[in-house]
Amino acid sequence: MEIVSAISLGIGCIGVAVIVWGALVSTVALCVSEVKGFSGKDSCADRYRVRQRFGFYLLMGLEYMIGADIVRTLVRPTLQELAVLGALVAIRTVTSYFLNKEMGQNVSAESK
């Protein structure tokens, strides 16, 4: 069972790394976009792309974290652990849904 805990921890760390990497990449891209804006170039479309990219990384990180929670529950499948897993999955799923919906609205607003 110790190996399953290590696998769960590894998957969770990958999720955190994906979110941190996305934050770094998006921050750099946003700074580049803003510097372009100082020179008079319109950076609105660039900001939408940065937001889309960051949203993608957030969604991917959340998916890994849900996977880690599911694997972790295999180690301790008590009723309390299942309830905690259900609550975590529900919260992360709702967050993912609204993030995905927001990203979809940005794509349709950008294409108009």
Secondary structure as GFF3:
##gff-version 3
##sequence-region A 1 112
A	DSSP	alpha_helix	2	38	.	.	.	ID=ss1
A	DSSP	alpha_helix	44	75	.	.	.	ID=ss2
A	DSSP	alpha_helix	79	111	.	.	.	ID=ss3
###
